[in-house]
Amino acid sequence: MADTGDTAENVSDHAGEDAGEDERQRTSRGERRPPSGDGAPRAARRPMDKRPKRPKPRMNGRTAAREAALSLTDLTGKEFEGIVGIRKSGDDWSIEVEVLEMRRIPSTTDVLAVYEVTIDESGELVGYERKARYVRGDAREERE
C-alpha cells in the first residue's frame, strides 16, 4: 500500500487553511459577506466606452475604381480589362471600366465595352451604364 502522506498533522493544516478562508468571508458579527460585485467578471462591470465611433475614412480614387470594377464584373460576369476614366462628382465617384464583351480569334477582333459605374462614398454601387462598344483592333479614339 502506498503512503499518501496524509497524516493527522497535514489534514489539520489544510483544515486551518479552509477555516481562514471561511473567516475572511464573514463579517465581524459572524455573518457571511456577500461576494464582491455582482458576480460578473470585472471587465463586464466596466462602463461602456462612450467615445464616438470614428467615421469611415473618405474613399479615394484608387479604392473607388477597385470597388467599381469588382461590382461591375460581379453583376455582368464580364472579364475586366482596365480602368479608362475616373472622376469625382459630389459625394459619388464615376469610373469608366473597360470589359471584354466577346472573345474572338484573333484577339484583335475581340469586342470590348466601356461602362460608366457610379460608386457612393461608402463604396456601394449606385448604378452603371454601357457607354461604348467596339472591336479591340479599332484605332479610332472616339467611341460611340
N, CA, C and O atoms as a GROMACS GRO file, in nm:
protein
  576
    1MET      N    1   0.082  -0.118   0.000
    1MET     CA    2   0.000   0.000   0.000
    1MET      C    3   0.087   0.124   0.000
    1MET      O    4   0.186   0.130   0.072
    2ALA      N    5   0.052   0.221  -0.079
    2ALA     CA    6   0.133   0.341  -0.089
    2ALA      C    7   0.094   0.439   0.018
    2ALA      O    8  -0.022   0.452   0.057
    3ASP      N    9   0.197   0.509   0.065
    3ASP     CA   10   0.174   0.611   0.168
    3ASP      C   11   0.138   0.742   0.098
    3ASP      O   12   0.218   0.794   0.020
    4THR      N   13   0.020   0.795   0.123
    4THR     CA   14  -0.024   0.917   0.058
    4THR      C   15   0.029   1.040   0.127
    4THR      O   16   0.020   1.150   0.072
    5GLY      N   17   0.081   1.025   0.244
    5GLY     CA   18   0.137   1.140   0.314
    5GLY      C   19   0.032   1.219   0.391
    5GLY      O   20   0.062   1.327   0.441
    6ASP      N   21  -0.090   1.167   0.401
    6ASP     CA   22  -0.195   1.238   0.475
    6ASP      C   23  -0.190   1.195   0.620
    6ASP      O   24  -0.260   1.103   0.661
    7THR      N   25  -0.108   1.262   0.696
    7THR     CA   26  -0.100   1.236   0.839
    7THR      C   27  -0.198   1.327   0.908
    7THR      O   28  -0.259   1.414   0.845
    8ALA      N   29  -0.213   1.309   1.033
    8ALA     CA   30  -0.306   1.392   1.111
    8ALA      C   31  -0.262   1.537   1.107
    8ALA      O   32  -0.346   1.628   1.105
    9GLU      N   33  -0.130   1.561   1.105
    9GLU     CA   34  -0.080   1.698   1.101
    9GLU      C   35  -0.117   1.766   0.969
    9GLU      O   36  -0.166   1.879   0.968
   10ASN      N   37  -0.094   1.695   0.856
   10ASN     CA   38  -0.124   1.752   0.725
   10ASN      C   39  -0.272   1.783   0.711
   10ASN      O   40  -0.309   1.887   0.657
   11VAL      N   41  -0.358   1.692   0.760
   11VAL     CA   42  -0.501   1.712   0.750
   11VAL      C   43  -0.542   1.834   0.832
   11VAL      O   44  -0.624   1.914   0.787
   12SER      N   45  -0.487   1.848   0.951
   12SER     CA   46  -0.524   1.962   1.035
   12SER      C   47  -0.472   2.093   0.976
   12SER      O   48  -0.535   2.197   0.992
   13ASP      N   49  -0.354   2.088   0.907
   13ASP     CA   50  -0.303   2.210   0.842
   13ASP      C   51  -0.398   2.257   0.734
   13ASP      O   52  -0.427   2.377   0.724
   14HIS      N   53  -0.446   2.166   0.652
   14HIS     CA   54  -0.539   2.202   0.545
   14HIS      C   55  -0.670   2.252   0.602
   14HIS      O   56  -0.732   2.343   0.547
   15ALA      N   57  -0.713   2.194   0.712
   15ALA     CA   58  -0.839   2.238   0.773
   15ALA      C   59  -0.824   2.382   0.822
   15ALA      O   60  -0.919   2.460   0.814
   16GLY      N   61  -0.707   2.416   0.873
   16GLY     CA   62  -0.682   2.553   0.919
   16GLY      C   63  -0.687   2.652   0.804
   16GLY      O   64  -0.736   2.764   0.820
   17GLU      N   65  -0.635   2.612   0.686
   17GLU     CA   66  -0.640   2.700   0.569
   17GLU      C   67  -0.783   2.726   0.529
   17GLU      O   68  -0.819   2.840   0.498
   18ASP      N   69  -0.866   2.621   0.528
   18ASP     CA   70  -1.007   2.637   0.492
   18ASP      C   71  -1.078   2.726   0.591
   18ASP      O   72  -1.163   2.807   0.554
   19ALA      N   73  -1.044   2.711   0.717
   19ALA     CA   74  -1.108   2.792   0.821
   19ALA      C   75  -1.071   2.939   0.803
   19ALA      O   76  -1.155   3.027   0.822
   20GLY      N   77  -0.944   2.966   0.767
   20GLY     CA   78  -0.900   3.104   0.746
   20GLY      C   79  -0.976   3.168   0.629
   20GLY      O   80  -1.016   3.284   0.637
   21GLU      N   81  -0.995   3.091   0.522
   21GLU     CA   82  -1.070   3.143   0.409
   21GLU      C   83  -1.213   3.172   0.449
   21GLU      O   84  -1.271   3.272   0.408
   22ASP      N   85  -1.270   3.082   0.530
   22ASP     CA   86  -1.409   3.099   0.573
   22ASP      C   87  -1.422   3.223   0.662
   22ASP      O   88  -1.522   3.294   0.654
   23GLU      N   89  -1.322   3.248   0.746
   23GLU     CA   90  -1.327   3.365   0.835
   23GLU      C   91  -1.320   3.494   0.756
   23GLU      O   92  -1.385   3.592   0.793
   24ARG      N   93  -1.243   3.498   0.648
   24ARG     CA   94  -1.233   3.619   0.566
   24ARG      C   95  -1.364   3.650   0.495
   24ARG      O   96  -1.388   3.765   0.458
   25GLN      N   97  -1.447   3.550   0.476
   25GLN     CA   98  -1.573   3.570   0.408
   25GLN      C   99  -1.685   3.608   0.504
   25GLN      O  100  -1.800   3.623   0.463
   26ARG      N  101  -1.652   3.625   0.632
   26ARG     CA  102  -1.754   3.659   0.731
   26ARG      C  103  -1.728   3.799   0.788
   26ARG      O  104  -1.613   3.843   0.795
   27THR      N  105  -1.834   3.867   0.827
   27THR     CA  106  -1.823   3.999   0.887
   27THR      C  107  -1.784   3.985   1.033
   27THR      O  108  -1.772   3.874   1.085
   28SER      N  109  -1.764   4.098   1.099
   28SER     CA  110  -1.726   4.095   1.240
   28SER      C  111  -1.835   4.034   1.327
   28SER      O  112  -1.806   3.984   1.436
   29ARG      N  113  -1.959   4.035   1.283
   29ARG     CA  114  -2.070   3.974   1.360
   29ARG      C  115  -2.089   3.828   1.323
   29ARG      O  116  -2.182   3.763   1.372
   30GLY      N  117  -2.002   3.774   1.237
   30GLY     CA  118  -2.013   3.634   1.202
   30GLY      C  119  -2.106   3.608   1.085
   30GLY      O  120  -2.130   3.493   1.048
   31GLU      N  121  -2.160   3.715   1.026
   31GLU     CA  122  -2.248   3.696   0.910
   31GLU      C  123  -2.164   3.674   0.786
   31GLU      O  124  -2.051   3.724   0.776
   32ARG      N  125  -2.218   3.600   0.693
   32ARG     CA  126  -2.145   3.573   0.570
   32ARG      C  127  -2.146   3.698   0.482
   32ARG      O  128  -2.250   3.760   0.464
   33ARG      N  129  -2.027   3.734   0.427
   33ARG     CA  130  -2.016   3.852   0.341
   33ARG      C  131  -2.070   3.820   0.203
   33ARG      O  132  -2.052   3.709   0.152
   34PRO      N  133  -2.137   3.916   0.143
   34PRO     CA  134  -2.181   3.893   0.005
   34PRO      C  135  -2.058   3.894  -0.087
   34PRO      O  136  -1.960   3.962  -0.057
   35PRO      N  137  -2.064   3.821  -0.194
   35PRO     CA  138  -1.948   3.824  -0.286
   35PRO      C  139  -1.929   3.964  -0.340
   35PRO      O  140  -2.026   4.039  -0.359
   36SER      N  141  -1.803   4.000  -0.365
   36SER     CA  142  -1.776   4.135  -0.414
   36SER      C  143  -1.833   4.150  -0.554
   36SER      O  144  -1.823   4.059  -0.636
   37GLY      N  145  -1.893   4.265  -0.581
   37GLY     CA  146  -1.950   4.292  -0.712
   37GLY      C  147  -2.082   4.219  -0.732
   37GLY      O  148  -2.144   4.174  -0.636
   38ASP      N  149  -2.123   4.209  -0.854
   38ASP     CA  150  -2.249   4.144  -0.885
   38ASP      C  151  -2.229   4.003  -0.940
   38ASP      O  152  -2.321   3.944  -0.997
   39GLY      N  153  -2.109   3.951  -0.923
   39GLY     CA  154  -2.081   3.817  -0.971
   39GLY      C  155  -2.030   3.814  -1.114
   39GLY      O  156  -1.981   3.711  -1.161
   40ALA      N  157  -2.040   3.927  -1.184
   40ALA     CA  158  -1.992   3.934  -1.322
   40ALA      C  159  -1.841   3.955  -1.321
   40ALA      O  160  -1.788   4.012  -1.226
   41PRO      N  161  -1.774   3.912  -1.423
   41PRO     CA  162  -1.630   3.938  -1.431
   41PRO      C  163  -1.603   4.088  -1.428
   41PRO      O  164  -1.687   4.168  -1.469
   42ARG      N  165  -1.486   4.124  -1.379
   42ARG     CA  166  -1.452   4.265  -1.362
   42ARG      C  167  -1.467   4.343  -1.493
   42ARG      O  168  -1.518   4.455  -1.492
   43ALA      N  169  -1.423   4.284  -1.605
   43ALA     CA  170  -1.432   4.354  -1.733
   43ALA      C  171  -1.577   4.382  -1.772
   43ALA      O  172  -1.606   4.484  -1.834
   44ALA      N  173  -1.667   4.293  -1.735
   44ALA     CA  174  -1.808   4.312  -1.770
   44ALA      C  175  -1.871   4.422  -1.687
   44ALA      O  176  -1.973   4.479  -1.728
   45ARG      N  177  -1.813   4.455  -1.570
   45ARG     CA  178  -1.870   4.560  -1.485
   45ARG      C  179  -1.821   4.698  -1.524
   45ARG      O  180  -1.874   4.798  -1.474
   46ARG      N  181  -1.721   4.707  -1.613
   46ARG     CA  182  -1.669   4.837  -1.654
   46ARG      C  183  -1.775   4.911  -1.735
   46ARG      O  184  -1.851   4.849  -1.810
   47PRO      N  185  -1.780   5.042  -1.720
   47PRO     CA  186  -1.877   5.117  -1.801
   47PRO      C  187  -1.841   5.109  -1.948
   47PRO      O  188  -1.724   5.095  -1.983
   48MET      N  189  -1.941   5.117  -2.032
   48MET     CA  190  -1.919   5.113  -2.177
   48MET      C  191  -1.837   5.235  -2.219
   48MET      O  192  -1.847   5.342  -2.160
   49ASP      N  193  -1.756   5.216  -2.320
   49ASP     CA  194  -1.675   5.324  -2.374
   49ASP      C  195  -1.768   5.423  -2.442
   49ASP      O  196  -1.842   5.386  -2.534
   50LYS      N  197  -1.766   5.547  -2.400
   50LYS     CA  198  -1.858   5.649  -2.451
   50LYS      C  199  -1.800   5.729  -2.566
   50LYS      O  200  -1.863   5.823  -2.614
   51ARG      N  201  -1.679   5.694  -2.610
   51ARG     CA  202  -1.619   5.768  -2.721
   51ARG      C  203  -1.698   5.743  -2.848
   51ARG      O  204  -1.743   5.631  -2.873
   52PRO      N  205  -1.716   5.847  -2.929
   52PRO     CA  206  -1.788   5.827  -3.055
   52PRO      C  207  -1.706   5.742  -3.150
   52PRO      O  208  -1.583   5.747  -3.148
   53LYS      N  209  -1.773   5.664  -3.233
   53LYS     CA  210  -1.702   5.582  -3.331
   53LYS      C  211  -1.640   5.672  -3.436
   53LYS      O  212  -1.699   5.773  -3.476
   54ARG      N  213  -1.521   5.634  -3.480
   54ARG     CA  214  -1.453   5.713  -3.581
   54ARG      C  215  -1.526   5.697  -3.713
   54ARG      O  216  -1.565   5.586  -3.750
   55PRO      N  217  -1.546   5.807  -3.783
   55PRO     CA  218  -1.614   5.796  -3.912
   55PRO      C  219  -1.528   5.717  -4.011
   55PRO      O  220  -1.405   5.717  -4.003
   56LYS      N  221  -1.596   5.649  -4.103
   56LYS     CA  222  -1.526   5.573  -4.205
   56LYS      C  223  -1.444   5.670  -4.289
   56LYS      O  224  -1.494   5.775  -4.328
   57PRO      N  225  -1.318   5.636  -4.318
   57PRO     CA  226  -1.237   5.728  -4.398
   57PRO      C  227  -1.300   5.749  -4.534
   57PRO      O  228  -1.363   5.659  -4.590
   58ARG      N  229  -1.281   5.869  -4.587
   58ARG     CA  230  -1.336   5.901  -4.719
   58ARG      C  231  -1.270   5.813  -4.823
   58ARG      O  232  -1.151   5.782  -4.814
   59MET      N  233  -1.346   5.776  -4.921
   59MET     CA  234  -1.296   5.690  -5.027
   59MET      C  235  -1.206   5.771  -5.121
   59MET      O  236  -1.238   5.884  -5.157
   60ASN      N  237  -1.095   5.712  -5.160
   60ASN     CA  238  -1.008   5.777  -5.258
   60ASN      C  239  -1.035   5.716  -5.396
   60ASN      O  240  -1.109   5.619  -5.408
   61GLY      N  241  -0.975   5.773  -5.499
   61GLY     CA  242  -0.999   5.730  -5.636
   61GLY      C  243  -0.959   5.586  -5.662
   61GLY      O  244  -1.029   5.514  -5.732
   62ARG      N  245  -0.847   5.544  -5.607
   62ARG     CA  246  -0.799   5.407  -5.629
   62ARG      C  247  -0.897   5.305  -5.572
   62ARG      O  248  -0.928   5.205  -5.636
   63THR      N  249  -0.945   5.330  -5.451
   63THR     CA  250  -1.040   5.239  -5.388
   63THR      C  251  -1.174   5.240  -5.462
   63THR      O  252  -1.236   5.135  -5.480
   64ALA      N  253  -1.217   5.358  -5.505
   64ALA     CA  254  -1.343   5.368  -5.580
   64ALA      C  255  -1.333   5.289  -5.711
   64ALA      O  256  -1.427   5.220  -5.748
   65ALA      N  257  -1.220   5.300  -5.780
   65ALA     CA  258  -1.201   5.227  -5.906
   65ALA      C  259  -1.204   5.076  -5.883
   65ALA      O  260  -1.264   5.003  -5.961
   66ARG      N  261  -1.139   5.032  -5.777
   66ARG     CA  262  -1.137   4.889  -5.745
   66ARG      C  263  -1.278   4.838  -5.716
   66ARG      O  264  -1.320   4.734  -5.766
   67GLU      N  265  -1.352   4.914  -5.633
   67GLU     CA  266  -1.490   4.874  -5.600
   67GLU      C  267  -1.579   4.873  -5.723
   67GLU      O  268  -1.663   4.785  -5.738
   68ALA      N  269  -1.562   4.972  -5.812
   68ALA     CA  270  -1.642   4.979  -5.934
   68ALA      C  271  -1.615   4.858  -6.022
   68ALA      O  272  -1.709   4.795  -6.071
   69ALA      N  273  -1.489   4.824  -6.042
   69ALA     CA  274  -1.454   4.710  -6.127
   69ALA      C  275  -1.508   4.580  -6.068
   69ALA      O  276  -1.563   4.497  -6.141
   70LEU      N  277  -1.493   4.562  -5.938
   70LEU     CA  278  -1.544   4.440  -5.873
   70LEU      C  279  -1.696   4.430  -5.884
   70LEU      O  280  -1.749   4.323  -5.913
   71SER      N  281  -1.764   4.541  -5.861
   71SER     CA  282  -1.911   4.540  -5.869
   71SER      C  283  -1.959   4.509  -6.010
   71SER      O  284  -2.049   4.428  -6.029
   72LEU      N  285  -1.898   4.572  -6.109
   72LEU     CA  286  -1.940   4.552  -6.247
   72LEU      C  287  -1.915   4.408  -6.293
   72LEU      O  288  -2.004   4.346  -6.351
   73THR      N  289  -1.796   4.356  -6.268
   73THR     CA  290  -1.766   4.220  -6.312
   73THR      C  291  -1.851   4.117  -6.238
   73THR      O  292  -1.886   4.013  -6.293
   74ASP      N  293  -1.884   4.147  -6.113
   74ASP     CA  294  -1.970   4.058  -6.036
   74ASP      C  295  -2.112   4.055  -6.094
   74ASP      O  296  -2.172   3.948  -6.106
   75LEU      N  297  -2.164   4.170  -6.129
   75LEU     CA  298  -2.301   4.179  -6.182
   75LEU      C  299  -2.314   4.127  -6.324
   75LEU      O  300  -2.410   4.058  -6.356
   76THR      N  301  -2.219   4.159  -6.410
   76THR     CA  302  -2.231   4.127  -6.552
   76THR      C  303  -2.165   3.995  -6.590
   76THR      O  304  -2.203   3.934  -6.690
   77GLY      N  305  -2.068   3.951  -6.512
   77GLY     CA  306  -1.994   3.831  -6.547
   77GLY      C  307  -1.890   3.855  -6.655
   77GLY      O  308  -1.828   3.760  -6.704
   78LYS      N  309  -1.871   3.980  -6.693
   78LYS     CA  310  -1.774   4.016  -6.797
   78LYS      C  311  -1.634   4.021  -6.738
   78LYS      O  312  -1.616   4.045  -6.619
   79GLU      N  313  -1.535   3.997  -6.825
   79GLU     CA  314  -1.395   3.998  -6.782
   79GLU      C  315  -1.340   4.141  -6.781
   79GLU      O  316  -1.353   4.213  -6.880
   80PHE      N  317  -1.281   4.180  -6.670
   80PHE     CA  318  -1.224   4.313  -6.652
   80PHE      C  319  -1.101   4.331  -6.742
   80PHE      O  320  -1.015   4.244  -6.749
   81GLU      N  321  -1.096   4.446  -6.811
   81GLU     CA  322  -0.980   4.479  -6.894
   81GLU      C  323  -0.900   4.594  -6.835
   81GLU      O  324  -0.777   4.590  -6.833
   82GLY      N  325  -0.968   4.698  -6.785
   82GLY     CA  326  -0.896   4.810  -6.728
   82GLY      C  327  -0.987   4.925  -6.690
   82GLY      O  328  -1.106   4.926  -6.722
   83ILE      N  329  -0.928   5.021  -6.619
   83ILE     CA  330  -0.996   5.146  -6.583
   83ILE      C  331  -0.953   5.248  -6.687
   83ILE      O  332  -0.833   5.270  -6.706
   84VAL      N  333  -1.049   5.311  -6.754
   84VAL     CA  334  -1.012   5.407  -6.858
   84VAL      C  335  -1.050   5.550  -6.822
   84VAL      O  336  -1.015   5.643  -6.895
   85GLY      N  337  -1.119   5.570  -6.712
   85GLY     CA  338  -1.154   5.705  -6.669
   85GLY      C  339  -1.208   5.705  -6.527
   85GLY      O  340  -1.266   5.607  -6.481
   86ILE      N  341  -1.186   5.817  -6.458
   86ILE     CA  342  -1.236   5.832  -6.322
   86ILE      C  343  -1.257   5.979  -6.291
   86ILE      O  344  -1.174   6.063  -6.326
   87ARG      N  345  -1.367   6.010  -6.225
   87ARG     CA  346  -1.390   6.148  -6.182
   87ARG      C  347  -1.482   6.146  -6.060
   87ARG      O  348  -1.564   6.055  -6.042
   88LYS      N  349  -1.466   6.247  -5.978
   88LYS     CA  350  -1.548   6.263  -5.858
   88LYS      C  351  -1.654   6.368  -5.888
   88LYS      O  352  -1.624   6.476  -5.938
   89SER      N  353  -1.779   6.335  -5.857
   89SER     CA  354  -1.888   6.431  -5.877
   89SER      C  355  -1.973   6.433  -5.750
   89SER      O  356  -2.051   6.341  -5.724
   90GLY      N  357  -1.956   6.539  -5.671
   90GLY     CA  358  -2.025   6.546  -5.542
   90GLY      C  359  -1.966   6.444  -5.446
   90GLY      O  360  -1.845   6.439  -5.426
   91ASP      N  361  -2.052   6.361  -5.388
   91ASP     CA  362  -2.006   6.256  -5.297
   91ASP      C  363  -1.981   6.124  -5.370
   91ASP      O  364  -1.927   6.031  -5.311
   92ASP      N  365  -2.020   6.116  -5.497
   92ASP     CA  366  -2.008   5.992  -5.573
   92ASP      C  367  -1.885   5.994  -5.663
   92ASP      O  368  -1.830   6.099  -5.696
   93TRP      N  369  -1.844   5.875  -5.702
   93TRP     CA  370  -1.735   5.857  -5.798
   93TRP      C  371  -1.793   5.796  -5.925
   93TRP      O  372  -1.873   5.703  -5.918
   94SER      N  373  -1.753   5.848  -6.041
   94SER     CA  374  -1.789   5.790  -6.170
   94SER      C  375  -1.663   5.732  -6.231
   94SER      O  376  -1.565   5.802  -6.255
   95ILE      N  377  -1.667   5.603  -6.255
   95ILE     CA  378  -1.550   5.532  -6.306
   95ILE      C  379  -1.586   5.466  -6.438
   95ILE      O  380  -1.690   5.402  -6.449
   96GLU      N  381  -1.502   5.483  -6.539
   96GLU     CA  382  -1.522   5.416  -6.667
   96GLU      C  383  -1.438   5.289  -6.666
   96GLU      O  384  -1.316   5.293  -6.656
   97VAL      N  385  -1.507   5.176  -6.677
   97VAL     CA  386  -1.444   5.045  -6.669
   97VAL      C  387  -1.456   4.977  -6.805
   97VAL      O  388  -1.565   4.967  -6.862
   98GLU      N  389  -1.342   4.930  -6.856
   98GLU     CA  390  -1.340   4.858  -6.983
   98GLU      C  391  -1.347   4.709  -6.955
   98GLU      O  392  -1.272   4.656  -6.872
   99VAL      N  393  -1.439   4.639  -7.026
   99VAL     CA  394  -1.455   4.495  -7.006
   99VAL      C  395  -1.456   4.426  -7.142
   99VAL      O  396  -1.480   4.488  -7.246
  100LEU      N  397  -1.428   4.296  -7.139
  100LEU     CA  398  -1.433   4.213  -7.258
  100LEU      C  399  -1.576   4.162  -7.274
  100LEU      O  400  -1.625   4.085  -7.191
  101GLU      N  401  -1.643   4.205  -7.378
  101GLU     CA  402  -1.781   4.164  -7.403
  101GLU      C  403  -1.785   4.029  -7.475
  101GLU      O  404  -1.866   3.942  -7.443
  102MET      N  405  -1.695   4.011  -7.576
  102MET     CA  406  -1.697   3.889  -7.655
  102MET      C  407  -1.555   3.856  -7.701
  102MET      O  408  -1.489   3.938  -7.766
  103ARG      N  409  -1.510   3.736  -7.668
  103ARG     CA  410  -1.376   3.692  -7.709
  103ARG      C  411  -1.385   3.633  -7.849
  103ARG      O  412  -1.474   3.554  -7.880
  104ARG      N  413  -1.289   3.672  -7.934
  104ARG     CA  414  -1.284   3.622  -8.072
  104ARG      C  415  -1.142   3.583  -8.108
  104ARG      O  416  -1.046   3.619  -8.040
  105ILE      N  417  -1.130   3.509  -8.218
  105ILE     CA  418  -0.999   3.473  -8.271
  105ILE      C  419  -0.989   3.538  -8.409
  105ILE      O  420  -1.077   3.514  -8.492
  106PRO      N  421  -0.889   3.616  -8.437
  106PRO     CA  422  -0.779   3.658  -8.350
  106PRO      C  423  -0.827   3.759  -8.246
  106PRO      O  424  -0.934   3.818  -8.259
  107SER      N  425  -0.746   3.776  -8.141
  107SER     CA  426  -0.786   3.862  -8.029
  107SER      C  427  -0.804   4.008  -8.068
  107SER      O  428  -0.869   4.084  -7.997
  108THR      N  429  -0.747   4.048  -8.182
  108THR     CA  430  -0.766   4.187  -8.226
  108THR      C  431  -0.911   4.214  -8.268
  108THR      O  432  -0.949   4.329  -8.289
  109THR      N  433  -0.990   4.108  -8.281
  109THR     CA  434  -1.131   4.125  -8.316
  109THR      C  435  -1.224   4.108  -8.195
  109THR      O  436  -1.346   4.107  -8.210
  110ASP      N  437  -1.165   4.096  -8.075
  110ASP     CA  438  -1.246   4.089  -7.952
  110ASP      C  439  -1.336   4.212  -7.943
  110ASP      O  440  -1.298   4.320  -7.986
  111VAL      N  441  -1.454   4.195  -7.886
  111VAL     CA  442  -1.545   4.307  -7.866
  111VAL      C  443  -1.530   4.353  -7.722
  111VAL      O  444  -1.550   4.277  -7.628
  112LEU      N  445  -1.495   4.481  -7.706
  112LEU     CA  446  -1.478   4.543  -7.574
  112LEU      C  447  -1.591   4.643  -7.552
  112LEU      O  448  -1.656   4.687  -7.646
  113ALA      N  449  -1.613   4.679  -7.426
  113ALA     CA  450  -1.712   4.781  -7.393
  113ALA      C  451  -1.661   4.864  -7.277
  113ALA      O  452  -1.584   4.818  -7.193
  114VAL      N  453  -1.707   4.988  -7.274
  114VAL     CA  454  -1.676   5.077  -7.162
  114VAL      C  455  -1.808   5.104  -7.089
  114VAL      O  456  -1.906   5.148  -7.149
  115TYR      N  457  -1.805   5.077  -6.959
  115TYR     CA  458  -1.922   5.104  -6.875
  115TYR      C  459  -1.888   5.218  -6.779
  115TYR      O  460  -1.777   5.225  -6.726
  116GLU      N  461  -1.983   5.307  -6.758
  116GLU     CA  462  -1.968   5.409  -6.654
  116GLU      C  463  -2.035   5.355  -6.528
  116GLU      O  464  -2.155   5.327  -6.526
  117VAL      N  465  -1.955   5.342  -6.424
  117VAL     CA  466  -2.002   5.286  -6.298
  117VAL      C  467  -1.998   5.396  -6.193
  117VAL      O  468  -1.898   5.466  -6.180
  118THR      N  469  -2.108   5.412  -6.119
  118THR     CA  470  -2.114   5.514  -6.014
  118THR      C  471  -2.112   5.444  -5.878
  118THR      O  472  -2.190   5.353  -5.851
  119ILE      N  473  -2.020   5.491  -5.794
  119ILE     CA  474  -1.999   5.437  -5.659
  119ILE      C  475  -2.019   5.550  -5.560
  119ILE      O  476  -1.970   5.661  -5.582
  120ASP      N  477  -2.091   5.523  -5.450
  120ASP     CA  478  -2.107   5.629  -5.348
  120ASP      C  479  -1.985   5.632  -5.256
  120ASP      O  480  -1.894   5.550  -5.270
  121GLU      N  481  -1.984   5.726  -5.162
  121GLU     CA  482  -1.865   5.746  -5.077
  121GLU      C  483  -1.836   5.629  -4.984
  121GLU      O  484  -1.726   5.619  -4.931
  122SER      N  485  -1.933   5.539  -4.963
  122SER     CA  486  -1.908   5.422  -4.878
  122SER      C  487  -1.868   5.299  -4.961
  122SER      O  488  -1.845   5.192  -4.905
  123GLY      N  489  -1.859   5.315  -5.094
  123GLY     CA  490  -1.814   5.205  -5.178
  123GLY      C  491  -1.928   5.121  -5.234
  123GLY      O  492  -1.903   5.017  -5.296
  124GLU      N  493  -2.051   5.163  -5.213
  124GLU     CA  494  -2.166   5.089  -5.265
  124GLU      C  495  -2.197   5.130  -5.408
  124GLU      O  496  -2.184   5.247  -5.444
  125LEU      N  497  -2.239   5.034  -5.488
  125LEU     CA  498  -2.276   5.061  -5.627
  125LEU      C  499  -2.405   5.142  -5.632
  125LEU      O  500  -2.505   5.105  -5.570
  126VAL      N  501  -2.402   5.252  -5.706
  126VAL     CA  502  -2.520   5.336  -5.724
  126VAL      C  503  -2.585   5.302  -5.858
  126VAL      O  504  -2.707   5.295  -5.868
  127GLY      N  505  -2.502   5.281  -5.961
  127GLY     CA  506  -2.555   5.247  -6.092
  127GLY      C  507  -2.444   5.225  -6.192
  127GLY      O  508  -2.328   5.257  -6.166
  128TYR      N  509  -2.482   5.168  -6.309
  128TYR     CA  510  -2.385   5.152  -6.417
  128TYR      C  511  -2.458   5.157  -6.550
  128TYR      O  512  -2.578   5.127  -6.558
  129GLU      N  513  -2.385   5.195  -6.656
  129GLU     CA  514  -2.444   5.207  -6.789
  129GLU      C  515  -2.334   5.185  -6.892
  129GLU      O  516  -2.222   5.235  -6.877
  130ARG      N  517  -2.366   5.109  -6.999
  130ARG     CA  518  -2.268   5.089  -7.106
  130ARG      C  519  -2.264   5.215  -7.191
  130ARG      O  520  -2.367   5.262  -7.240
  131LYS      N  521  -2.144   5.270  -7.208
  131LYS     CA  522  -2.124   5.394  -7.283
  131LYS      C  523  -2.073   5.370  -7.424
  131LYS      O  524  -2.101   5.449  -7.514
  132ALA      N  525  -1.997   5.263  -7.444
  132ALA     CA  526  -1.940   5.237  -7.576
  132ALA      C  527  -1.913   5.089  -7.594
  132ALA      O  528  -1.892   5.015  -7.497
  133ARG      N  529  -1.915   5.046  -7.720
  133ARG     CA  530  -1.884   4.908  -7.754
  133ARG      C  531  -1.804   4.912  -7.884
  133ARG      O  532  -1.842   4.982  -7.978
  134TYR      N  533  -1.694   4.837  -7.890
  134TYR     CA  534  -1.605   4.846  -8.005
  134TYR      C  535  -1.518   4.722  -8.017
  134TYR      O  536  -1.508   4.643  -7.923
  135VAL      N  537  -1.454   4.708  -8.132
  135VAL     CA  538  -1.362   4.597  -8.157
  135VAL      C  539  -1.224   4.640  -8.106
  135VAL      O  540  -1.183   4.754  -8.124
  136ARG      N  541  -1.154   4.547  -8.044
  136ARG     CA  542  -1.024   4.577  -7.982
  136ARG      C  543  -0.927   4.641  -8.081
  136ARG      O  544  -0.858   4.736  -8.045
  137GLY      N  545  -0.919   4.593  -8.202
  137GLY     CA  546  -0.824   4.644  -8.301
  137GLY      C  547  -0.864   4.775  -8.365
  137GLY      O  548  -0.792   4.826  -8.451
  138ASP      N  549  -0.978   4.831  -8.328
  138ASP     CA  550  -1.025   4.957  -8.386
  138ASP      C  551  -0.936   5.071  -8.336
  138ASP      O  552  -0.922   5.091  -8.215
  139ALA      N  553  -0.876   5.145  -8.431
  139ALA     CA  554  -0.780   5.251  -8.395
  139ALA      C  555  -0.846   5.385  -8.368
  139ALA      O  556  -0.777   5.480  -8.329
  140ARG      N  557  -0.976   5.397  -8.386
  140ARG     CA  558  -1.042   5.526  -8.363
  140ARG      C  559  -1.036   5.563  -8.216
  140ARG      O  560  -1.054   5.477  -8.130
  141GLU      N  561  -1.010   5.689  -8.188
  141GLU     CA  562  -1.008   5.740  -8.049
  141GLU      C  563  -1.148   5.762  -7.996
  141GLU      O  564  -1.177   5.730  -7.880
  142GLU      N  565  -1.235   5.816  -8.080
  142GLU     CA  566  -1.370   5.848  -8.036
  142GLU      C  567  -1.455   5.723  -8.041
  142GLU      O  568  -1.458   5.653  -8.142
  143ARG      N  569  -1.522   5.695  -7.934
  143ARG     CA  570  -1.610   5.578  -7.926
  143ARG      C  571  -1.755   5.626  -7.930
  143ARG      O  572  -1.787   5.732  -7.877
  144GLU      N  573  -1.840   5.549  -7.992
  144GLU     CA  574  -1.981   5.588  -7.998
  144GLU      C  575  -2.062   5.508  -7.900
  144GLU      O  576  -2.183   5.526  -7.891
   0.00000   0.00000   0.00000
